[in-house]
Amino acid sequence: DEQELLAQFESTIGHHDRIEPRDWMPDGYRRTVVRQVAQHAHSEIIGMQPEGNWITRAPSLRRKATLLAKVQDEAGHGLYLYSACETLGVSRNELTEMLINGKQKYSSIFNYPTLSYADVGVIGWLVDGAAICNQVPLCRTSYGPYGRAMIRVCKEESFHQRQGYELLATMMRGTDEQRAMVQESVDRFWWPALMMFGPPDDDSPNTAQSMAWGIKRNTNDDLRQRMVDMTVPQANALGVTLPDPDLRWNEEREAHDFGQPDWDEFKDVISGNGPCNAQRIEHRRRAWEDGAWVREAATAFAARSAGVADQ
Ligand code: FAQ
């Protein structure tokens, strides 16, 4: 009965074992995993747009090939994550509809424009850097298909992060104008990158329950702190300044003190009013509509092939 199933579920969670698709789970657990994994998948897919904007304008063949590969990886991550979500009984079509209708979210960071080529490097360095901080612990998330997807995704994100850092290191060895481009981009992306970890812990409605269920392994503020501590030495090595006058090493805590992002701006962006929200969704809607004939043809072909197999 239900009581027994719940006890079994809680024992699995208590032992840090995985919940698998056919296991019994509380409705709230299922809803929360679907919400988080769907948002994650949507972020990968929408996240192709800001960098995709620079593919035709990459400064060399090598940079173009690298950027193409990275953006393709993001499509792959999105597809794994949609598959992980489908194990919980929602289809990719339904998920895409919920993205386009605004019923599900995607990461705030992809609602900012990419204004210069340095943004490609800064997204790799800071945005993929933040993604790694957030996702490495998710390899141990309690939902099996999500955790296993994260293992491969994290390996690819590490390549993306190095790619961004190497691009910036090259620009920083270039002209004064190139160094200024990098700094200007860091100034625009630093605070939005810190917002990726979500609202402060005392304003995060989902953290306590998601941690109790082992869906999240760390709080938002904990991971944000890790990101700052990881990034400061890299910024020094690059020779860029992080735009935070309150940023300093705290001997006692053995961690950096830092300022707060503008949380009103964050709320605006996640309610659909960021600089590029409308453009991102419009682009996705158009791609979805333009692809309808491919889905129809694939479905018709699959049905015909199945018919042939039956004969
Ligand atoms: N953006 O109670 P919490 C990538 C929402 S990396 C938008 O703290 P939770 C790789 C939250 O959903 C980016 N919304 O929520 C890449 C909730 O709203 P809801 C993707 C946000 O879930 C790199 C409300 O605020 N990574 O794509 C954000 O416990 C380069 C209250 O917040 C992931 O998705 C935000 N930043 O914690 C691709 C990682 N923060 O749903 C291309 C997995 C919060 O109740 C290029 N996700 N909200 O309406 C997570 O770890 C968690 O879901 C958090 C949020 C930490 C994002």
Boltz pocket constraint, residues with backbone or C-beta under 6 A from the ligand:
constraints:
  - pocket:
      binder: B
      contacts: [[A, 35], [A, 36], [A, 39], [A, 40], [A, 41], [A, 43], [A, 44], [A, 47], [A, 48], [A, 74], [A, 105], [A, 106], [A, 107], [A, 108], [A, 109], [A, 123], [A, 127], [A, 128], [A, 131], [A, 134], [A, 195], [A, 196], [A, 197], [A, 198], [A, 199], [A, 203], [A, 204], [A, 205], [A, 206], [A, 207], [A, 210], [A, 216], [A, 220], [A, 270]]
      max_distance: 6.0
